[in-house]
Amino acid sequence: MALPSRETAAREVRRIVIIVLACILYAFSFNCFYEANQIAYGGITGFAQAIHAVLGLLPVGVLVIIFNVPLFILAWKYLGGGFLLLSLFTMAVSSVFIDLIALFHTFPPMDPLLASIYGGVLLGFSSGLLMRQNATTGGTTILARLIKRKTPWVSMGTLQLFADLAAIAVVAVVVRNVNSALYGIVALYISSLVIDTVLYGASRARLAYIISMEHTTDIARAITQDLSRGVTLIPGTGGYTGQPHTVLMCAIKRNQIVALKNLVKEIDVDAFIIVCEAKEVFGRGFDRYKSDSW
């Protein structure tokens, strides 16, 4: 069997390093912001947190591993062995660090609103990093990934949000603290936004529609030559004048919008420009589409 190339080996090492660092950040944010402030946490970790609070028999990390077994069986069946092995590794590392950090350091409580905000940001960031490496910490992330196979138009952050709400409700009932659930919902909403930002980008692309009555060809040529962006010509008709014209459609990166507007106005000061956010753009000059993307 041929050995992997140096580039492939370096890429895999980099992938493992990112996963381990993300797991450490995940464990730190859980212990520092959620556990220390009794903020309800969603997912399997939330259920483990609730059971640990009631029984206190097993550490949270161990309970997380136990509860994840049936979900990992489903992941192996529907998402493949590679995803399963990587997620098993990720879950084990994050669970170990959750217990190690709790063993060696007890974080003091802080303002629960600040804990919800910063906990949501850090936890969402670490979860997004793991998903970008096609790994998860298990639990409801796997559940959301399985659901996304049937609903690819729904973002992972949104699926994660709804999947974790039930766990937050259970934790709130167990600890008998409504504030815990409310702060948990705040943190959950923030983390879902951060996950989507890490996975899909912070609206890095824009979609521009340009209407010029006399300089359509000049504007299209300038965009192609000066900005190195493709342009699509769409036939249109003025609703008021009834006159035919051509609409230019151009997918462009966010940092090129000012240059686009200046370029168009230099050619036709009366041109009509509409700029919209494009959540995802795949193709040359943008992201490459992957069939197993999140």
C-alpha positions as CSV (number, residue, x, y, z in Angstrom):
1,M,0.0,0.0,0.0
2,A,1.4,3.4,-1.0
3,L,2.4,5.8,1.8
4,P,0.6,9.1,1.9
5,S,2.5,12.1,0.4
6,R,4.2,14.6,2.5
7,E,1.5,17.2,1.7
8,T,-1.3,14.8,2.7
9,A,0.4,13.9,5.9
10,A,1.0,17.6,6.8
11,R,-2.7,18.3,6.0
12,E,-3.8,15.5,8.3
13,V,-1.5,16.6,11.1
14,R,-2.8,20.2,10.8
15,R,-6.3,18.8,10.9
16,I,-5.7,16.9,14.1
17,V,-4.0,19.9,15.7
18,I,-7.0,22.1,14.9
19,I,-9.4,19.5,16.3
20,V,-7.4,19.2,19.6
21,L,-7.2,23.0,20.0
22,A,-10.9,23.4,19.3
23,C,-11.7,20.6,21.9
24,I,-9.6,22.5,24.5
25,L,-11.5,25.7,23.8
26,Y,-14.8,23.8,23.9
27,A,-13.9,22.3,27.3
28,F,-12.7,25.6,28.7
29,S,-15.8,27.5,27.6
30,F,-18.1,24.9,29.1
31,N,-16.3,24.8,32.5
32,C,-15.6,28.5,32.7
33,F,-18.9,30.0,31.5
34,Y,-21.6,27.3,31.7
35,E,-20.7,25.0,34.6
36,A,-19.4,27.7,36.8
37,N,-22.5,29.9,36.4
38,Q,-25.1,27.1,36.3
39,I,-26.2,28.1,32.8
40,A,-28.3,25.5,31.1
41,Y,-26.4,23.8,28.3
42,G,-28.1,22.2,25.4
43,G,-27.4,18.8,23.8
44,I,-26.0,15.6,25.3
45,T,-23.6,17.6,27.5
46,G,-26.7,19.4,28.9
47,F,-28.4,16.1,29.7
48,A,-25.1,14.9,31.3
49,Q,-24.9,18.2,33.3
50,A,-28.5,17.6,34.6
51,I,-27.9,14.0,35.6
52,H,-24.6,14.9,37.3
53,A,-26.3,17.7,39.2
54,V,-29.0,15.2,40.5
55,L,-27.0,12.0,41.1
56,G,-23.4,13.1,41.1
57,L,-22.2,9.5,40.5
58,L,-20.2,10.0,37.3
59,P,-18.3,13.0,35.9
60,V,-20.0,15.0,33.1
61,G,-17.4,13.8,30.5
62,V,-18.0,10.1,31.2
63,L,-21.8,10.6,31.0
64,V,-21.3,12.4,27.6
65,I,-19.5,9.3,26.3
66,I,-22.2,6.9,27.5
67,F,-25.1,8.9,26.0
68,N,-23.4,9.3,22.7
69,V,-23.1,5.6,21.9
70,P,-26.5,5.2,20.1
71,L,-26.0,8.4,18.1
72,F,-22.6,7.2,17.0
73,I,-24.1,4.0,15.8
74,L,-26.5,6.0,13.6
75,A,-23.5,8.2,12.4
76,W,-21.6,5.1,11.4
77,K,-24.6,3.8,9.4
78,Y,-25.6,7.0,7.6
79,L,-22.5,9.3,7.6
80,G,-19.7,6.8,7.2
81,G,-16.8,5.3,9.1
82,G,-14.5,8.2,8.5
83,F,-16.9,10.7,10.1
84,L,-17.5,8.3,13.0
85,L,-13.8,7.7,13.8
86,L,-13.0,11.4,13.7
87,S,-16.0,12.3,15.8
88,L,-15.2,9.6,18.3
89,F,-11.7,11.0,18.7
90,T,-13.1,14.5,19.0
91,M,-15.7,13.5,21.6
92,A,-13.1,11.6,23.7
93,V,-10.6,14.5,23.6
94,S,-13.2,17.1,24.5
95,S,-14.7,14.9,27.3
96,V,-11.2,14.3,28.8
97,F,-10.4,18.0,28.8
98,I,-13.8,18.9,30.4
99,D,-13.0,16.6,33.3
100,L,-9.3,17.5,33.5
101,I,-10.0,21.2,33.6
102,A,-12.7,20.7,36.3
103,L,-10.3,18.5,38.3
104,F,-7.4,21.0,38.4
105,H,-9.3,24.3,38.4
106,T,-12.6,25.7,39.7
107,F,-13.8,28.8,37.9
108,P,-15.4,31.5,40.0
109,P,-18.9,32.6,39.0
110,M,-19.4,35.8,37.0
111,D,-22.2,37.9,35.7
112,P,-24.5,35.3,34.1
113,L,-25.3,37.5,31.1
114,L,-21.6,38.0,30.3
115,A,-21.1,34.2,30.8
116,S,-24.0,33.6,28.3
117,I,-22.5,35.9,25.7
118,Y,-18.9,34.9,25.9
119,G,-19.7,31.3,26.5
120,G,-22.0,31.2,23.4
121,V,-19.3,32.9,21.3
122,L,-16.4,30.6,22.3
123,L,-18.5,27.4,22.2
124,G,-20.0,28.3,18.8
125,F,-16.5,29.2,17.5
126,S,-15.0,25.9,18.7
127,S,-18.0,23.9,17.4
128,G,-17.7,25.6,14.0
129,L,-14.0,24.8,13.8
130,L,-14.7,21.2,14.5
131,M,-17.4,21.0,11.8
132,R,-15.1,22.6,9.3
133,Q,-12.8,19.6,9.9
134,N,-15.8,17.2,9.4
135,A,-15.8,16.3,13.1
136,T,-18.2,16.9,16.0
137,T,-18.3,16.5,19.8
138,G,-21.2,14.1,19.3
139,G,-24.6,14.5,20.8
140,T,-27.2,16.8,19.1
141,T,-24.6,17.9,16.5
142,I,-24.7,14.4,15.0
143,L,-28.5,14.5,15.3
144,A,-28.5,17.8,13.4
145,R,-26.1,16.5,10.8
146,L,-28.4,13.5,10.2
147,I,-31.5,15.8,9.9
148,K,-29.6,18.0,7.4
149,R,-29.3,15.1,5.0
150,K,-33.0,15.4,4.5
151,T,-33.2,19.2,4.9
152,P,-30.0,20.6,3.2
153,W,-31.5,24.1,2.9
154,V,-31.5,24.6,6.7
155,S,-28.2,25.8,8.2
156,M,-26.4,23.7,10.8
157,G,-26.7,26.6,13.4
158,T,-30.5,26.6,13.1
159,L,-30.7,22.8,13.3
160,Q,-28.4,22.8,16.4
161,L,-30.5,25.6,17.9
162,F,-33.8,23.6,17.8
163,A,-32.1,20.3,18.8
164,D,-30.6,21.8,21.9
165,L,-33.7,23.6,23.2
166,A,-35.2,20.4,24.7
167,A,-32.0,19.7,26.6
168,I,-32.1,23.2,28.0
169,A,-35.6,22.7,29.2
170,V,-34.6,19.5,31.0
171,V,-31.7,21.1,32.7
172,A,-33.9,24.0,33.8
173,V,-36.4,21.6,35.4
174,V,-33.6,19.6,37.1
175,V,-31.9,22.6,38.7
176,R,-35.3,24.3,39.2
177,N,-34.0,27.6,37.9
178,V,-35.8,29.4,35.2
179,N,-33.0,32.0,34.9
180,S,-30.7,29.1,34.1
181,A,-32.8,28.2,31.1
182,L,-33.2,31.8,29.9
183,Y,-29.5,32.5,30.0
184,G,-29.0,29.1,28.3
185,I,-31.2,30.1,25.5
186,V,-29.3,33.4,25.0
187,A,-26.0,31.5,24.9
188,L,-27.5,28.9,22.5
189,Y,-28.8,31.5,20.1
190,I,-25.4,33.2,20.1
191,S,-23.5,30.0,19.5
192,S,-25.8,29.1,16.6
193,L,-25.0,32.4,14.9
194,V,-21.3,31.9,15.4
195,I,-21.5,28.3,14.1
196,D,-23.1,29.6,10.9
197,T,-20.5,32.3,10.6
198,V,-17.6,29.9,11.0
199,L,-19.1,27.4,8.6
200,Y,-20.6,29.6,5.9
201,G,-18.6,32.8,6.3
202,A,-19.7,36.3,7.5
203,S,-21.6,37.2,4.3
204,R,-18.3,37.3,2.4
205,A,-20.1,37.5,-1.0
206,R,-22.5,39.9,-2.5
207,L,-24.8,39.8,-5.5
208,A,-25.0,42.9,-7.6
209,Y,-27.7,43.8,-10.1
210,I,-26.8,46.7,-12.4
211,I,-29.1,48.4,-14.9
212,S,-27.7,50.9,-17.4
213,M,-29.7,52.1,-20.4
214,E,-26.8,53.0,-22.6
215,H,-23.6,51.6,-21.2
216,T,-24.3,47.9,-20.4
217,T,-21.5,46.5,-22.6
218,D,-18.9,49.0,-21.3
219,I,-19.8,48.2,-17.6
220,A,-19.7,44.4,-18.3
221,R,-16.3,44.7,-19.9
222,A,-14.9,46.8,-17.1
223,I,-16.1,44.4,-14.4
224,T,-14.6,41.5,-16.2
225,Q,-11.2,43.2,-16.9
226,D,-10.7,45.4,-13.8
227,L,-12.3,43.3,-11.1
228,S,-11.8,39.8,-12.7
229,R,-15.4,38.9,-12.1
230,G,-17.9,37.2,-14.4
231,V,-21.1,38.9,-15.5
232,T,-24.4,37.4,-16.5
233,L,-26.6,39.3,-18.9
234,I,-30.4,39.0,-18.1
235,P,-33.0,40.4,-20.6
236,G,-35.4,42.8,-18.9
237,T,-38.2,45.2,-19.6
238,G,-38.9,48.5,-17.8
239,G,-42.1,48.3,-16.0
240,Y,-42.9,52.0,-16.5
241,T,-41.4,52.7,-19.9
242,G,-42.0,49.3,-21.4
243,Q,-38.5,49.6,-23.0
244,P,-36.3,46.5,-23.2
245,H,-32.9,46.6,-21.5
246,T,-30.3,44.3,-20.1
247,V,-29.7,43.6,-16.4
248,L,-26.1,42.7,-15.3
249,M,-25.8,40.2,-12.5
250,C,-22.5,39.8,-10.8
251,A,-21.4,37.7,-7.8
252,I,-18.6,39.6,-6.1
253,K,-16.7,39.5,-2.8
254,R,-17.6,42.0,-0.1
255,N,-14.3,43.9,-0.2
256,Q,-14.8,44.6,-3.9
257,I,-18.2,46.3,-3.5
258,V,-16.8,49.9,-3.2
259,A,-14.6,49.3,-6.3
260,L,-17.6,48.0,-8.2
261,K,-19.8,51.0,-7.4
262,N,-17.0,53.4,-8.3
263,L,-16.4,51.6,-11.5
264,V,-20.0,51.7,-12.5
265,K,-20.5,55.3,-11.6
266,E,-17.4,56.3,-13.6
267,I,-19.0,54.8,-16.7
268,D,-22.7,55.7,-16.1
269,V,-23.6,58.0,-13.2
270,D,-27.3,57.2,-13.7
271,A,-26.9,53.5,-13.5
272,F,-29.2,51.7,-11.1
273,I,-27.3,49.3,-8.7
274,I,-28.8,46.8,-6.3
275,V,-26.5,45.0,-3.9
276,C,-27.7,41.9,-2.0
277,E,-26.1,39.6,0.5
278,A,-25.3,36.1,-0.9
279,K,-25.1,33.5,1.9
280,E,-23.1,31.1,-0.2
281,V,-21.5,31.3,-3.6
282,F,-19.9,28.2,-5.2
283,G,-17.7,28.3,-8.3
284,R,-14.6,29.7,-9.7
285,G,-13.2,32.5,-7.5
286,F,-15.4,31.5,-4.6
287,D,-15.9,28.3,-2.5
288,R,-15.8,24.9,-4.0
289,Y,-18.9,22.8,-3.6
290,K,-18.6,19.6,-1.7
291,S,-21.4,17.0,-1.7
292,D,-20.8,16.3,2.0
293,S,-20.6,19.9,3.1
294,W,-22.4,21.1,6.2
